Amino acid sequence: MTYSKGTNATSATLTKLRTPDSYCPFSGMCTTCLDGCPGFCEIGKSAVRGKESLYPQPFGKVTSASQKDYPVDYSHFNIMGTAVGAKGIEADSDKAIFPAVNLETFLGANKDLKLTTPIIVAAMGSTNIASDNWDHLAAGCAISGAGIAIGENVCAMDPNVEIKNGRVVHSPNLSRRIKDFQNWSQGAGFIAVQANVEDTMLGVQEYALDKLGVEAVEIKWGQGAKDIGGEVKLNTLERALQLKSRGYIVLPNPEDPKVQENYKAGAFKEFERHSRVGMVSEESFVKRVEELRAAGAKYVFLKTGAYRPADLARAVKFASIAKLDLLTVDGAGGGTGMSPWRMMNEWGLPTVYIQSLLTKYCDKLAAKGEYVPPIAIAGGLTLEDHMFKGFAMSAPHVKAIAMARSPLTAAMVGKNIGEMLKSGKVPNEYKKYGENLEQVFINAAVLKEKLGDRYNDLPVGAIGVYSYFERLSQGLRQFMCGARKFSLDYITRDDLVAITPEAAQVSGIKYIMDADADEVESILG
């Protein structure tokens, strides 16, 4: 069998096969490739459009994630409930009810960064789809008490950014993004500013700390969707020249007269902007953390991608040495605004695998009495069962669940339904609930009461994010109540069982037929 799907055709890249019911599993090609076919598959489109075919399309309107069917994922584990007792609350049937489950979590080396919803939106950067929906997403996180990070390249992509002596001194876009969260903050959660190689050279984080009231910053090593720097597409020559002048890799080279001539002739319509890959060392990493703290950072985070196990070990160890306030580990298979499609499917450590290794590494440090930073796990987690499993698999180290595509989807859907309601075009699916905002959005009335006069200024997509997070929170509380765990701190690894031997081997979680073996023997005498 092959674990990879859509090798030579996928809706992600708008490609298709001539014989979709008859193809070679490994190559993905039609079993018969016909001379005369216009070639709408990956190979055929590449013959016509070349490197354009590397990326999911249309850029700026979609997010994407891997189609690969990994041998072990979270569905290979089940959550264990019990009929006995309660932890974190009195074992009383009138008190041990699921609304009483406490989902508060605390990040930070001093455990002083509070989230009332244990979710972090893991870095929305400079892609159009993130920018176009940011105000909805940020406000939704703020009113939910969740965390959110502003991703890489936002300042340098700001058309109105002011750069003096190679450093950012003013960025309306970054300032707006930060205010979109701060203006709706209810006292919990956080807004963090991430930086890659180019951002660091431009002094983006120092600017945010000094001028924009930011307390949290995040160093970025990578993400689960790719092992190269960030990419976006640029649809004008002027924009390509501008970003080339700001130090980015822009392809094809917009300064080349021949390239300019071909662009103006319509040979291609988009340039690509690429970021550089970082070069990590313990010395430079610790030095950078010290620089950020000296610049005023109260909290310093690290986000790392699905690199090889040795790099994961470096992330855990360096985060321990530097006493970081959060380490986010992003497994392969998760989402992105723009990454090479085949790379997204075929590189890196998938989420269950990377989290299994992460657990071993954190346990090893803890056994030696070394500091283990609060962990957030990411990589395709979208629902309440994923959240419980994410907390349990690396308990007690995981303190929050990181997501990106799914909260963005909630923001986009909320925004789109809001716009439809304003125009009087209520989708049939929602007409049964009513024809105005307060009828269709189940939490609109709740937020109206919570926010008072400010409610009318709330971006409608924020209601979508709040409602999505509320669903996740209640679902998680129900799982936790069934496991008799009334606070996140009480979740343990033995709250999971592996339902296949391979899942048990990969994760170290007990195979379902071996679970509770000692206790069973004791009960049966």
LINPENOR-V186182 format. One record per residue. N is the residue number from 1. D_FIRST is the distance of its C-alpha to the first C-alpha in Angstrom with 1 decimal. Layout:
((N & D_FIRST) (N & D_FIRST))
This chain:
((1 & 0.0) (2 & 3.8) (3 & 6.6) (4 & 9.1) (5 & 10.7) (6 & 13.5) (7 & 13.3) (8 & 16.1) (9 & 17.6) (10 & 18.5) (11 & 21.6) (12 & 22.1) (13 & 23.3) (14 & 24.6) (15 & 22.4) (16 & 21.0) (17 & 19.6) (18 & 22.0) (19 & 19.5) (20 & 17.3) (21 & 16.1) (22 & 15.1) (23 & 13.4) (24 & 11.2) (25 & 7.9) (26 & 8.7) (27 & 12.4) (28 & 12.6) (29 & 15.6) (30 & 17.0) (31 & 16.5) (32 & 20.3) (33 & 22.0) (34 & 25.5) (35 & 28.7) (36 & 30.6) (37 & 27.8) (38 & 29.2) (39 & 25.9) (40 & 24.9) (41 & 21.4) (42 & 21.1) (43 & 22.1) (44 & 24.9) (45 & 26.3) (46 & 26.2) (47 & 28.3) (48 & 30.9) (49 & 30.8) (50 & 29.4) (51 & 28.8) (52 & 29.6) (53 & 26.0) (54 & 24.7) (55 & 25.7) (56 & 25.1) (57 & 28.0) (58 & 30.8) (59 & 31.9) (60 & 34.2) (61 & 33.2) (62 & 29.7) (63 & 27.9) (64 & 24.1) (65 & 21.3) (66 & 17.7) (67 & 14.9) (68 & 12.3) (69 & 10.7) (70 & 11.7) (71 & 11.0) (72 & 14.7) (73 & 17.0) (74 & 20.4) (75 & 19.3) (76 & 18.4) (77 & 22.2) (78 & 25.1) (79 & 28.7) (80 & 31.3) (81 & 34.6) (82 & 37.8) (83 & 41.0) (84 & 43.1) (85 & 45.2) (86 & 44.6) (87 & 44.3) (88 & 46.1) (89 & 48.3) (90 & 50.7) (91 & 49.1) (92 & 50.9) (93 & 49.2) (94 & 51.4) (95 & 50.4) (96 & 46.8) (97 & 45.5) (98 & 42.5) (99 & 44.8) (100 & 46.3) (101 & 43.1) (102 & 43.9) (103 & 41.3) (104 & 43.5) (105 & 42.0) (106 & 43.7) (107 & 42.6) (108 & 44.7) (109 & 45.9) (110 & 48.8) (111 & 46.8) (112 & 48.9) (113 & 46.5) (114 & 46.0) (115 & 43.2) (116 & 44.0) (117 & 40.4) (118 & 38.0) (119 & 36.0) (120 & 36.0) (121 & 35.0) (122 & 33.6) (123 & 35.3) (124 & 35.7) (125 & 36.8) (126 & 38.1) (127 & 35.7) (128 & 37.5) (129 & 35.5) (130 & 36.5) (131 & 40.1) (132 & 40.6) (133 & 39.6) (134 & 41.0) (135 & 44.2) (136 & 42.4) (137 & 39.9) (138 & 42.4) (139 & 44.9) (140 & 42.4) (141 & 41.5) (142 & 45.2) (143 & 46.3) (144 & 43.4) (145 & 44.3) (146 & 40.9) (147 & 40.4) (148 & 39.3) (149 & 39.1) (150 & 40.1) (151 & 37.6) (152 & 38.1) (153 & 40.2) (154 & 42.2) (155 & 45.6) (156 & 45.0) (157 & 43.5) (158 & 46.6) (159 & 48.7) (160 & 51.9) (161 & 51.2) (162 & 54.2) (163 & 53.5) (164 & 56.5) (165 & 56.4) (166 & 52.6) (167 & 52.4) (168 & 51.7) (169 & 54.9) (170 & 54.1) (171 & 50.9) (172 & 51.5) (173 & 47.8) (174 & 47.1) (175 & 50.3) (176 & 49.3) (177 & 45.9) (178 & 47.5) (179 & 50.2) (180 & 47.7) (181 & 46.7) (182 & 50.1) (183 & 52.0) (184 & 50.0) (185 & 49.6) (186 & 50.7) (187 & 51.1) (188 & 47.6) (189 & 44.5) (190 & 44.6) (191 & 44.1) (192 & 42.9) (193 & 42.9) (194 & 40.0) (195 & 40.5) (196 & 38.6) (197 & 40.2) (198 & 42.1) (199 & 43.2) (200 & 44.5) (201 & 46.5) (202 & 48.0) (203 & 49.0) (204 & 47.3) (205 & 47.1) (206 & 50.7) (207 & 51.8) (208 & 50.0) (209 & 51.5) (210 & 55.0) (211 & 55.4) (212 & 53.0) (213 & 53.3) (214 & 49.8) (215 & 49.4) (216 & 45.7) (217 & 43.8) (218 & 40.3) (219 & 39.3) (220 & 35.9) (221 & 33.6) (222 & 30.6) (223 & 28.1) (224 & 24.5) (225 & 23.7) (226 & 24.7) (227 & 26.3) (228 & 29.1) (229 & 32.2) (230 & 32.6) (231 & 32.7) (232 & 34.5) (233 & 35.7) (234 & 39.4) (235 & 40.9) (236 & 44.3) (237 & 45.7) (238 & 48.2) (239 & 45.5) (240 & 43.6) (241 & 46.9) (242 & 47.8) (243 & 44.6) (244 & 44.8) (245 & 48.3) (246 & 47.0) (247 & 45.0) (248 & 41.5) (249 & 39.3) (250 & 39.4) (251 & 37.6) (252 & 39.0) (253 & 42.2) (254 & 44.5) (255 & 47.6) (256 & 47.0) (257 & 49.4) (258 & 47.0) (259 & 44.2) (260 & 46.8) (261 & 47.9) (262 & 44.3) (263 & 43.8) (264 & 47.1) (265 & 46.3) (266 & 43.1) (267 & 40.6) (268 & 38.6) (269 & 39.3) (270 & 37.8) (271 & 38.1) (272 & 35.7) (273 & 37.1) (274 & 35.2) (275 & 36.1) (276 & 36.4) (277 & 34.3) (278 & 36.4) (279 & 37.4) (280 & 37.6) (281 & 40.0) (282 & 41.6) (283 & 45.1) (284 & 44.4) (285 & 42.4) (286 & 45.2) (287 & 47.8) (288 & 46.1) (289 & 46.0) (290 & 49.7) (291 & 50.5) (292 & 48.9) (293 & 50.8) (294 & 54.0) (295 & 53.4) (296 & 53.5) (297 & 49.9) (298 & 50.2) (299 & 46.4) (300 & 44.0) (301 & 40.2) (302 & 37.2) (303 & 33.9) (304 & 31.1) (305 & 27.6) (306 & 24.2) (307 & 25.4) (308 & 24.8) (309 & 26.1) (310 & 29.5) (311 & 30.2) (312 & 29.5) (313 & 32.0) (314 & 34.4) (315 & 34.2) (316 & 35.0) (317 & 37.7) (318 & 39.4) (319 & 39.4) (320 & 41.1) (321 & 43.6) (322 & 44.5) (323 & 44.7) (324 & 42.6) (325 & 42.8) (326 & 39.0) (327 & 35.8) (328 & 32.9) (329 & 29.4) (330 & 26.8) (331 & 23.1) (332 & 20.5) (333 & 19.1) (334 & 22.6) (335 & 24.8) (336 & 27.2) (337 & 29.7) (338 & 28.7) (339 & 26.0) (340 & 24.1) (341 & 21.0) (342 & 18.4) (343 & 20.2) (344 & 20.0) (345 & 16.2) (346 & 15.7) (347 & 18.6) (348 & 20.2) (349 & 20.0) (350 & 18.5) (351 & 21.2) (352 & 20.6) (353 & 20.2) (354 & 23.2) (355 & 25.2) (356 & 24.6) (357 & 26.0) (358 & 28.7) (359 & 29.9) (360 & 30.3) (361 & 32.2) (362 & 34.5) (363 & 35.2) (364 & 36.2) (365 & 38.7) (366 & 40.0) (367 & 40.6) (368 & 42.8) (369 & 44.7) (370 & 43.4) (371 & 43.1) (372 & 39.7) (373 & 39.7) (374 & 38.6) (375 & 34.9) (376 & 33.1) (377 & 29.3) (378 & 27.5) (379 & 24.1) (380 & 23.1) (381 & 25.5) (382 & 27.1) (383 & 28.3) (384 & 30.6) (385 & 28.0) (386 & 26.3) (387 & 29.8) (388 & 30.6) (389 & 27.5) (390 & 28.2) (391 & 31.7) (392 & 30.9) (393 & 28.1) (394 & 30.6) (395 & 33.8) (396 & 36.6) (397 & 35.8) (398 & 34.1) (399 & 37.0) (400 & 35.4) (401 & 32.2) (402 & 31.6) (403 & 30.3) (404 & 30.7) (405 & 28.9) (406 & 29.7) (407 & 33.5) (408 & 33.7) (409 & 32.3) (410 & 34.9) (411 & 37.6) (412 & 36.6) (413 & 36.5) (414 & 39.7) (415 & 41.3) (416 & 40.2) (417 & 41.4) (418 & 44.6) (419 & 45.3) (420 & 44.6) (421 & 47.0) (422 & 49.7) (423 & 49.5) (424 & 49.7) (425 & 46.3) (426 & 44.7) (427 & 41.2) (428 & 41.2) (429 & 38.8) (430 & 41.5) (431 & 44.6) (432 & 44.8) (433 & 45.5) (434 & 48.3) (435 & 49.1) (436 & 50.1) (437 & 48.4) (438 & 49.7) (439 & 48.6) (440 & 45.0) (441 & 44.1) (442 & 44.4) (443 & 45.5) (444 & 47.9) (445 & 50.9) (446 & 49.9) (447 & 49.7) (448 & 52.9) (449 & 54.7) (450 & 53.1) (451 & 53.9) (452 & 57.1) (453 & 58.6) (454 & 55.7) (455 & 53.2) (456 & 54.1) (457 & 53.0) (458 & 49.6) (459 & 46.8) (460 & 45.1) (461 & 41.6) (462 & 42.8) (463 & 43.3) (464 & 39.6) (465 & 38.6) (466 & 41.1) (467 & 39.9) (468 & 36.2) (469 & 37.2) (470 & 39.5) (471 & 36.7) (472 & 34.5) (473 & 37.6) (474 & 38.5) (475 & 34.9) (476 & 34.8) (477 & 38.3) (478 & 37.2) (479 & 34.3) (480 & 36.8) (481 & 39.5) (482 & 37.3) (483 & 36.6) (484 & 40.4) (485 & 40.0) (486 & 42.5) (487 & 42.0) (488 & 39.1) (489 & 40.6) (490 & 40.1) (491 & 36.3) (492 & 34.8) (493 & 31.4) (494 & 32.1) (495 & 32.0) (496 & 28.2) (497 & 26.1) (498 & 22.5) (499 & 20.8) (500 & 18.0) (501 & 18.9) (502 & 16.5) (503 & 18.3) (504 & 21.6) (505 & 20.8) (506 & 20.0) (507 & 22.9) (508 & 25.6) (509 & 26.0) (510 & 26.9) (511 & 24.5) (512 & 25.8) (513 & 27.2) (514 & 29.1) (515 & 30.6) (516 & 34.4) (517 & 34.8) (518 & 38.1) (519 & 39.6) (520 & 38.6) (521 & 40.3) (522 & 43.4) (523 & 43.5) (524 & 43.3) (525 & 45.8))
